[in-house]
Amino acid sequence: MILQTLDIKSNCSGIYHDKKFFIDEATDLVNKYCLAWKHSPLLDDEKYSYLYLSARSDDLSPYSHDPELYNICKSKMQSHQKAAIAAKVSLEDECFFDLLPEHQLIKWFEIRKYAMENLHKTVQRKSDYEILHKAHVLTTNISHQDINFQDRTGRILYNIFGSATGRLTTNRGSVPVLTLKKEERGMLKPSNGSFVELDLNAAEVRTMLALSGHDQPEGDIHEWVAENIFNGSVERSQAKVQLFAWLYNPSNSKSHFDKFFSRTIFRDFYFFDKQLLTTPYGRELTVDERKAQNYLLQSTTSDIVIENAYRIMKMLTSRKSNVAFTLHDSIILDFSREDIDLLPALKKQFETTRWGNFPSTCNVGRTFGNLRKLKL
């Protein structure tokens, strides 16, 4: 049996099962099954598998026995939602499903059920399921949390399928945490008193070293480059610029960087005849040879952050603090002072990867635009 959850904001939560809706009495159903369409805070994600990750889209019409009828029903549901908005019904205060005739809801959930069953029978789980599962659960939980932006309450709505490499993007209507300008960061405020940012040091460079089998420098990697490759003749900032210019430009001529780093690690993960890159996390990315190294490092680094953000989310279960959002090579915690005892362990977990320790910095502040370094 495939469970369909009813999750819209925090005011509309339940389970659809056997042509009935269970709002407050879903515990027995949740414990009985282990397959659902999407994650919900009602479900134990370590027990459940999610079909959404096989479909890689909210659109189930390709798997429906009657795609035309599926799309008609879907259009009706969308029309009801638009009508509610036009009538100025606050979907923040009302459960959308309470506004619709029950027979229409049952018809919609039933046609979705048959499509999901067909999806389950015909589509095999892919090699990237494990990391997608963690990304889906993490971002779903984040989407259920309020965050204060521009003195208004909003939500962060990630799309785990929004980029070619697997990096997270945000959906329309989301607080735009991935594209905030410097002056806008101060408008993002925590609910628990402080933001704590854990930020990996030179993450993609460290990923390159790890995949090459090299040891990680303990300190700041750009200072290490300035000292060990340039013999102290250039500043850290200049060393950083030159390293990335060399790393991501395959046509760049040979350089002294070639003695320490490799731009061809991707060859161990690349099928040249198919132009297919398979990352250590099982993602299969179609990319031409020129961009393959970039895709490998960006995708693998993103998944390192996602995997550790998921683990930290688990560590914060039953705590007041939570993972507020992720941003490129960092995670940002909406942090309560009462959880300060856990902070060193959280930082240690963030730095622990499949390839050993990746050092990070810790920053704290009352807004996202006013963070200062904290030594742990």
Buried (B, 14 or more C-beta within 10 A) or exposed (E): EBBBBBBBBEEBBBBBBEEEBBEEEBEEBBEEBEBBBBBBEBBEBEEBBBBBBBBEEEBBBBBBEEBEEBEEBBEBBEEBBEEBEEEEBEBEEBBBBEBBEEEEBBBBBBBBBBBBBBBBEEBEEEEBBBBBBBBBBBBBBBBBBBBBBEEEEBBBBBEBBEEBBBBBBBEEEBBBBBEBEEEBBBBBBBBBBBBBBBBBBBBBBBBBBBBEEBEBBEEBBBBBBBBEBBEEEBEBEBBBEBBBEBBBEBEEEEBEBEEBBBBEBBEEBBEEEEBBBBBBBBBEBEBEBEBBBBBBBBBBBBBBBBBBBBBBBBBBEEEBBBBBBBBBBBBBBBBBEEBEEBBEEBBEBBBBBEBEEBBBBBBBBEBBBEBEEBEE
